[in-house]
Amino acid sequence: MTIDEAKRTKETSKNDLFKEPAVSYRVKRDGEYTVEDYRALPEECRAELIDGSFFIMEAPTTIHQILSASIWRALDAYIRKNQGKCIAMTAAVDVQLDKDDKTMIQPDVFVLCDRKRIHRWGIWGAPDLVIEITSPSGRRHDSVRKYNKYKNAGVREYWIVDQEKGKVIVHDFAQGEAPEIYGFDEKVPVRIFDGRCQVDFAEIYEEVRFLCEGE
């Protein structure tokens, strides 16, 4: 959801999100915001900056957070066991994806193998693997807008975990292959590790089954 959309639906407003002293927020248009504006946001405002436009981030659900933590643990365990140079991280970490002043995102889970890109403030450039855990309201944002950003920025592999449909859509950008779709009853191979690492979604689903099927 863009800031303008949020204003129209009365879910929020620019005046609520961008208070003094950031007066410039009320005079800029979508496409004109910068990383400087992003860093001046109030702490309570959760947003991403993509191509100079702000997008409001909804508070994550408990299912979202459990999935995120479980996926991260699987990736981190594999890397540690194999003494890899890569590092697995979870939101909220700032990623200056395009190495410019127009985009700053916070992927749900990601793996970065070039440690020179890691700084105290966040990440400079594209991670190797990005995983977004989507919801019905964010499905188009993750599958279209972020898909294009990640692909063009040089992300090697992109997963969309659809918690409502119980599916994992895997895009192997590095090989240029068609996307593959897995269920929550399967193991998903991590292509940046040549499939040697697999994330067991059947095992992960057991951690959230009581939430998914108990409501």
C-alpha positions, -999 to +999 in steps of 0.1 A: +000+000+000+014+034-009+011+064+013-015+080-010-036+048-009-033+048+029-046+083+030-075+076+007-086+046+028-083+066+060-061+039+075-035+065+080-024+098+066+008+117+058+002+140+086+000+111+110+031+093+096+053+122+088+053+148+116+075+177+122+104+184+118+101+164+085+080+191+068+094+180+034+072+149+034+041+169+028+055+186-003+072+157-021+054+134-045+057+097-049+089+089-067+107+119-051+115+105-016+151+095-008+170+073+017+175+105+037+137+108+040+135+072+049+159+075+078+140+106+091+108+085+095+094+083+130+103+050+147+067+040+149+063+042+112+070+009+094+076+015+057+098+006+028+112+029+001+110+016-034+119+038-064+113+069-044+079+059-031+069+048+004+049+017+010+033+011+044+042-022+061+015-040+081+024-054+115+033-091+110+010-118+123+020-144+147+020-170+119+042-148+098+067-144+126+068-181+134+074-190+097+101-163+094+119-176+125+117-212+115+130-206+080+158-185+093+168-213+118+169-239+090+192-217+069+214-206+098+218-242+110+230-253+075+254-225+072+269-230+106+272-268+102+290-263+069+311-234+081+299-213+053+308-177+048+272-167+042+250-151+068+212-156+072+193-126+086+157-116+093+137-084+093+141-057+102+174-051+085+177-022+060+188-033+026+199-006+002+191-029-027+200-008-057+230+010-041+212+043-048+192+068-027+157+058-039+152+023-025+155+008+010+137-024+018+135-049+047+131-085+034+115-110+058+145-135+055+176-133+034+210-148+029+241-128+020+274-144+011+295-113+004+304-100+039+318-068+024+282-057+018+274-059+055+276-026+075+265-016+109+235+003+095+224-025+071+232-041+038+247-024+007+234-042-024+215-073-033+214-104-010+219-138-027+186-153-014+155-134-004+124-148+011+092-129+016+063-142+036+032-128+019-004-122+029-035-116+007-031-078+010+006-080+001+006-107-025+007-084-055+034-063-039+056-093-033+049-111-066+051-081-090+068-050-075+093-068-053+098-096-078+110-071-104+132-052-080+149-083-067+154-097-102+168-065-116+190-059-086+209-092-089+192-114-063+201-149-073+171-167-057+137-154-045+110-173-025+075-162-020+060-180+010+022-178+007+009-185+042-028-184+031-024-209+002+003-230+019+026-227-011+062-217-017+070-202-051+107-204-059+123-181-086+158-191-096+170-159-112+206-171-115+196-199-138+167-181-155+144-211-150+107-211-147+094-208-111+087-240-091+059-243-066+061-264-035+035-272-008+038-269+029+042-307+030+075-307+011+112-299+015+123-269-006+159-271-019+180-239-016+195-234-051+223-210-040+236-240-020+231-263-050+202-280-033+223-294-005+203-274+020+166-281+022+140-263+042+114-288+055+081-269+054+062-300+066+082-297+099+077-259+099+040-261+093+036-283+125+047-252+145+018-231+131-008-258+126-026-249+158-030-213+145-039-222+109-064-249+117-077-237+151-094-206+139 
